[in-house]
Amino acid sequence: MSGYPVVSLANASAELNRLHGEIMTKLKASVSDAIRAGEILIQVKERLKHGEYLPWIKLNCRFSDSTAERYSALARHEEQIRQLPDLQSAYKQIESIEALAKQSEEHRCRLRVDEYNRTGNKAAGWRRGTDDKLAQEEKDRGERIKKMQADLRHENAEWISQSGPQPSIASLVDEAKGLLMAQAETLQKRQSFKEKIRVSHEGKDDPFVDAIMDYLDGLEDDSRRIEACHNIIKVCKGIANQLQKVPA
């Protein structure tokens, strides 16, 4: 971080509130003030005990904890954003930086879990919690697929036993096997596509994501699907722009 003087904990709230006031009144020239506010917040957090930071912000600062996190993010990435012309541009740059970092970590996490599934050994850098959660999700997904396959086999066997011997039993069994394989392939294809477009681990089981894909599958051709995707993006961007407005 930059060479600003260290602020004492007693004076931190007054300096933070002064900087926040400056930022609110001159947004186009407030990047340096926001970075300074972020540096002070980082210093405060380092001095407080675990669990005291958010209550301290609520008690001492005239802005929310989400605004505090934005200021801190600017300080953490000062070198990449200091020369940007305004605060909104700086926030957008931070979002891009942190999204890329998250994607990279998700990819490394996926590689570690894949190795664990192949070898049974946890790779170097294994993160308790994050990697354990993904490994469990992969295990649960595999068990769901196996259960679906077993249920289909049971239903097919039951139907055959109730129907009695038929000349086309062999073809019906083949058809059932084909249906089973097609359903499993569809499920695997969807999961692979989600990984290809870098859907987050949490999003892979999100019914909203599945609903979008079901909607796109129902369209006539890829041209209609591409047009629908662009419309979805426009709507989501509009919502995001409203949510990302600098809080008062």
N, C-alpha and C positions, 0 to 999 in steps of 0.2 A: 504493500500500500504506500501512499504518498507520504511526504515528510511533514504532515500536520503535527502540531504538538499533541501529546497525550492529554486527554481531559480527565479530571478527577470525577469519581462517581457522583460526588455532591453537585458538581457543576454540569454534569452530562445532560440532565433533562432540560435545563434552561437553554443550553447551546442547541440541543436537538429541536426544541420548539421554535427557537429563533430561525434556524435553518429551514425548518418546514414552512414557516411563514414566508421566508424569502422565496422558496420554491413555488408556493402557491400564487405569489404575485408576479413572478417573472419566469414563467415556464420555459420560454425559449432560451434563457441563459442560466438555467438552474442545474445543469449536469454536474458541475463541480460541487455545488452545495449539496446535492443528493449523495454524491460520493463521500463527501465529508460526513454527512449524517450517517451513512452506512458504516464508516470506519468507527465512529463513536459507538454505534450500536454493537458492533463486534467486540469492541473493548469492554463495554458494559456486560455483555453476555459472558465473556471470559472471566469476569470478576465475581459474577453471581453464582450461587449454588444451583444445582439442577432443579428445575421447576420454578425458579424465582423470576426468570427473564420475562415471560409474558405478563405476569401480574405487575412487574415493575413498569412495563410499557403502559399498561392500562392505567396505572396510578399516576405516572409522571408525564406522559406524552400526550399531545393534542392530536394524535393520529393513531390509526389502528395497527394491530400486529401484522396485517397483510402489507400495509404500507412500509412498516419497518423491515419486513423481509425483502421488499423491492429495493429499498435503500441499501441493505446489506449485500444483495446480489450485485448491485452496481459497484460497490467497493471491492467485492471479490474479483470482479472482472474489469477493474479500472483501466488497464492497458488497452483493452479492446474497444472501450466506449468513450474515453475521455474527450476525443476530438469530434464526437458527433454533435450536430448543431442544436439539438433540443432533447428534452427528456423523453418524449414519446419515442423518438428514434433509438435512444439508448435502451429503453425497455424492450423494444422489438428485437434489438440485437442480443440482449440478454436471453430472451426467450429462445432465439435460434441457437445460441451457444449451449444453453442447458438442455434443450431438446436433443441436440446432436450428441452431447455427453451421455444422456440417458439411453439413446439408441445404441451407442457403442457399448455401454455397460450391459444392456440387455443382450446384445450379441455375445459378449464374453460369458455372460451367465448361461445362455443357451448352449454354448460350446462345453462349458463345465458339466452341465447336466447331461448332455449327450454322451460325454465320456464316462460319466458315472453310470448311466444306463447300460453302456457297452461293457464296462470292466468291473463295475461294482465298487470302484475306488473313487473317493472324492479327490478331485484335482487340486493342485496348489492354487491358493486364492479363493477356495470355497468359502462362501459367505453364509454363516448360519442365519436362518430366517429367510432371506431372499432366495438362495439356491435351494434350500430345503423345501420351501413352499412350491417352487417351480417343479422340483422333482416329484413332489406329492401330487401336483396337478397332472403331470404326465402319467403317473401311475394310475390315478383315478380315471383319466381319459381312456387308458388302455383297458381298464377293468370294465368301463361302460361299453366299449366296443365289444369286448368278449361276451358280456351279458346280452347285448343285443343279438350277437351271432347265435348264442345258445338258445335264446328265446325263439328266434326264427327257426332254428333246427327242431326245437320241441314242437312248435306250431305245425311245421311241415310233417313231422312224424305223426302227430295226432291226427292231422287231416287225412293222411294216407291210411292210417289204421281204421278210421271211421268210414272211409269211402270203400274199403275192401279192395281186392285185387282188380286192377284196371289194365287194359292193354297199354295205356300210355303212362304208366307209373314212372318208368325210367325217364321219359321226357319231362314229366312234372317235377321229378327230383332235380333234374338238370336245370329246369327253369327256376326252381326255388334257390338252388345254389347260385345261379346267375344273379337273381335278385339280391341275395345276401352279399355277394361280392360287389355288386353295383352300389348298394347302400354303404358298405364299408369304404369303398373307393371314393364315393361322394363326400363322406365325412373326412377322410384323409386329405382329399383334394382341397376342401374348404380350409382345413387347418394349415395346409402348406401355403395356400394363397394368403392367409392372414399373416403368416411368417414372412412371406415375400414382400408384402406391403408394410411390414414392420408394425403390425398392430401390437399394442402393449400386452404383457402377459395377462393383466386383468381384463383387457378387452376381448381376449380370445373366447371367453365364455360369456361375453356380454350379449344378452338377447337383442339389444339395439343394433349391434354390429350385424348379427345374424339376420335381423329384419331388413336391414339395408341390402344385404346380399340376396335375400329372397326376392326383394322387390326388383333388383337389377336382373336376376335370373328370369323374371317374368316378362321382361321387355323383349321386343321383337328381334333386335339385332344390336351389334356393338355400337353403332352410331347413336342409337337411342340411349344405350347405357352410358356412353361418354357424355352425352348431353345432360342426362340425369345427374351424373357425378358432378359436373360443373355447377348445376343448379344447387345441389346439396352443399357444395363448397361455399357458394355465394351466401347461402342462408347462414351457414355456420360462421363464416367470416363476419357477417353482420352482427350476429349475436356476440362473437368474441370481441369485436371492436367496442361494443357497448359495455361489456364486462371489464375491459382493460382500460377504461377511462381512469385518469388519475383521480383517486379518492380525495374528497375535501378534507 
